Amino acid sequence: MTDAQGLDTVEQADVDQAFEELVGDLDKLGQAGFSEEQIERLQAKLPAKAVKARKQGGQQLSYIEAHYAIRRANEIFGFDGWSQEELINECISQTEGVNRYGDAAWSVSYRARVRVTVCAGDKTVVREDTGYGHGSGMKDLGLAHESAGKEAVSDALKRALRTFGDQFGLALYDKDKPNVEGEVDEPLPTGKKRQRKQAEEKPPPNGNGEKRKLPEKEALAAFTERCEIATADLIDQMLVEWKYDSLAAVAPDDRRAFYIELRDRSIALQEMAEGS
C-alpha cells in the first residue's frame, strides 16, 4: 500500500513537471514567429490608394510602387527587422536605334535577383525573386543603364516582398481584387486617346473668340500633358539642377531651354513606361 502510494506520488510529480515543460515550450513556440499585430497587418486588405494602373500591351496592369512596398515593410517588420540583398544585377540586352523623332537612342534591359530577409520572432524568413528593368529610347547610354538597373532591382524587391501577402501587392494577382479595399483608379489615357481627351477638356475661348490664356501653373500642367507625362518630381529635380527655387523664378531667357529639356526628359520617361 505504501509502495503503491509512493509510486502514485512520484508519477503525479512527473506528470506535473512534464506539463510545466510543455506549457513553457508552447510559450516559446508562440514567440517564434510574427507577432499578432504583424499578422493582423499582413492579413489586412491592400488600400486602393496605394495601387497604380497603366496600360500595357492593350491590357490594364495594376501595381504598387517600390517606395510603398519599402515603407510598408518598415512599418510591419520594423526598420531593423528586415533587409534586402542584391544577388544579381546584370545587363541582358543593349541595342542602339532611333527614337520617334529620328534621333539616335539606346535601349537597355537588365535582370536582377534580390533576397529579402525578415526577422519573425526568433526565426528568420528568407525570400528571393527576379525582376526586370528597361531603359528605352534614351540618348545617354549611361542614363539608360542606370534606369534599367534601378528598375530591375525595384521589380525584384517587390516580387520578393509579394510573398508576404496582400499588403505587398499579392492582392493584385486576383482578377476580381477582393482583397483590395476601395476602387482602383483607371490608368491615364495615352497617345491618340489622351489627345482626344485633352481636346474635350480644352479651355473655352474668351469673349473675343481667342483661346483663354492659362495661368503659369496651368500652362505648365498643360505642357507636361502634351509631353504625355506630368510629374512634379521631374520638375523639382530640374529646378534644383538649374539652381532655381521655383518655376516662377526661372529667368525669361532660360525658360524656353528649360521647357525643351523638360519635354525631352518627359518623352524619355514615357517611352520607358510604354516599353516596360
NORSULJO-V877505 format. One line per field, one symbol per residue. phi: phi as a letter, one per 20 degrees, with the letter a starting at -180 (. if undefined). psi: psi as a letter, one per 40 degrees, with the letter a starting at -180 (. if undefined). burial: 1 if it has 24 or more other ideal C-beta (glycine too) atoms within 12 Angstrom, else 0. A space follows every 10 residues. Layout:
BEGIN
phi->???
psi->???
burial->???
END
This chain:
BEGIN
phi->.fffffffff ffffffffff ffffffffff eeafffffff ffeffffffe edcbeblmde ddbdefffff fffffeenfd dbbcceecbc fdabcdbcef dnefbdcccc ccccdddcec medcdcccad ccbccdmdfe ffffffffff ffffffffff fgfeoffdof ffeegelfed eoeefffffc lfffffffff efgffefene fffefgffff fffffffmbc cffffgffff femceaffef fgfeffffff ffffffffff ffffee
psi->dddddddddd dddddddddd dddddddddd efaiiddddd ddeiihhdee hiiihhfeih hiiiiddddd dddddddide eiiihhdhgi hehhihaiae eeihiihiii hihhhhhhhg beihhhiiii iiihhifhdh dddddddddd dddddddddd ddeeadefed deehdefdeh hahhiiiiii bddddddddd ehhiiadeei ihhiiddddd ddddddeehh hddddddddd defieiddeh iddedddddd dddddddddd dddde.
burial->0000000000 0000000000 0000000000 0001000100 1100110001 1111000000 0111110111 0110011000 0111010011 1000000010 0000111111 1111110111 0000101111 1111111110 0001101111 1111111111 1111111111 1100001011 0001000001 0000000100 0000000000 0000000001 0011101111 0001100110 0000001001 0000000110 1111111111 111111
END
